[in-house]
Amino acid sequence: DGHHDESATINYFNKIYPFLSQDAIIMFDDINWSKGMKNAWNTIKRDKRIKFTIDLYKLGICVVSTSLNNKKIFKFFL
C-alpha cells in the first residue's frame, strides 16, 4: 500500500520489476480509489511484461511469467 498517485504507482512498478523472479505476483491496492489510480492500473495491466491480471475492483493482481504466451485479463465485480 503505497502512495496513491498515478505516476508514483507506475514508478514503483518499474522500480521493482527488475528484481522480480521469472514467475512472480504483484498486487496493487486501491486500483479504483481515484482517476489517477485507475489510469495507473490500466497502464500496468496493458504492459507487455504482464501476462495475466485479475481485477477485484479494490485489488489488482498481476502475474509475471515466462511460461505464459497469451495475455489474459480477468475482471470480477462483487
Contacts in CASP RR format, 6 or more apart in sequence:
PFRMAT RR
TARGET T0000
AUTHOR 0000-0000-0000
METHOD contacts of the structure
MODEL  1
DGHHDESATINYFNKIYPFLSQDAIIMFDDINWSKGMKNAWNTIKRDKRI
KFTIDLYKLGICVVSTSLNNKKIFKFFL
1 29 0 8 1.000
1 30 0 8 1.000
2 8 0 8 1.000
2 9 0 8 1.000
2 12 0 8 1.000
2 29 0 8 1.000
3 9 0 8 1.000
3 12 0 8 1.000
4 30 0 8 1.000
4 33 0 8 1.000
4 34 0 8 1.000
4 37 0 8 1.000
5 36 0 8 1.000
5 37 0 8 1.000
5 40 0 8 1.000
6 36 0 8 1.000
6 37 0 8 1.000
6 39 0 8 1.000
6 40 0 8 1.000
6 43 0 8 1.000
7 40 0 8 1.000
9 28 0 8 1.000
9 37 0 8 1.000
9 40 0 8 1.000
9 41 0 8 1.000
9 44 0 8 1.000
10 40 0 8 1.000
10 43 0 8 1.000
10 44 0 8 1.000
13 26 0 8 1.000
13 44 0 8 1.000
13 47 0 8 1.000
16 26 0 8 1.000
17 49 0 8 1.000
17 64 0 8 1.000
20 26 0 8 1.000
20 64 0 8 1.000
22 64 0 8 1.000
22 65 0 8 1.000
22 66 0 8 1.000
23 63 0 8 1.000
23 64 0 8 1.000
23 65 0 8 1.000
23 66 0 8 1.000
23 67 0 8 1.000
24 63 0 8 1.000
24 64 0 8 1.000
24 65 0 8 1.000
25 61 0 8 1.000
25 62 0 8 1.000
25 63 0 8 1.000
25 64 0 8 1.000
26 61 0 8 1.000
26 62 0 8 1.000
26 64 0 8 1.000
27 59 0 8 1.000
27 60 0 8 1.000
27 61 0 8 1.000
27 62 0 8 1.000
28 40 0 8 1.000
28 41 0 8 1.000
28 44 0 8 1.000
28 59 0 8 1.000
28 60 0 8 1.000
28 61 0 8 1.000
28 62 0 8 1.000
29 58 0 8 1.000
29 59 0 8 1.000
29 60 0 8 1.000
30 37 0 8 1.000
30 58 0 8 1.000
31 37 0 8 1.000
31 38 0 8 1.000
31 40 0 8 1.000
31 41 0 8 1.000
31 55 0 8 1.000
31 57 0 8 1.000
31 58 0 8 1.000
31 59 0 8 1.000
31 60 0 8 1.000
32 38 0 8 1.000
32 41 0 8 1.000
32 57 0 8 1.000
32 58 0 8 1.000
41 55 0 8 1.000
41 60 0 8 1.000
44 50 0 8 1.000
44 62 0 8 1.000
45 53 0 8 1.000
45 55 0 8 1.000
45 62 0 8 1.000
45 73 0 8 1.000
49 64 0 8 1.000
50 62 0 8 1.000
50 63 0 8 1.000
50 64 0 8 1.000
50 71 0 8 1.000
51 63 0 8 1.000
51 64 0 8 1.000
51 65 0 8 1.000
51 68 0 8 1.000
51 70 0 8 1.000
51 71 0 8 1.000
51 72 0 8 1.000
52 62 0 8 1.000
52 63 0 8 1.000
52 65 0 8 1.000
52 68 0 8 1.000
52 71 0 8 1.000
52 72 0 8 1.000
52 73 0 8 1.000
52 74 0 8 1.000
53 60 0 8 1.000
53 61 0 8 1.000
53 62 0 8 1.000
53 63 0 8 1.000
53 72 0 8 1.000
53 73 0 8 1.000
53 74 0 8 1.000
54 60 0 8 1.000
54 61 0 8 1.000
54 74 0 8 1.000
54 75 0 8 1.000
54 76 0 8 1.000
55 73 0 8 1.000
55 74 0 8 1.000
55 75 0 8 1.000
55 76 0 8 1.000
56 76 0 8 1.000
56 78 0 8 1.000
57 76 0 8 1.000
57 77 0 8 1.000
57 78 0 8 1.000
END
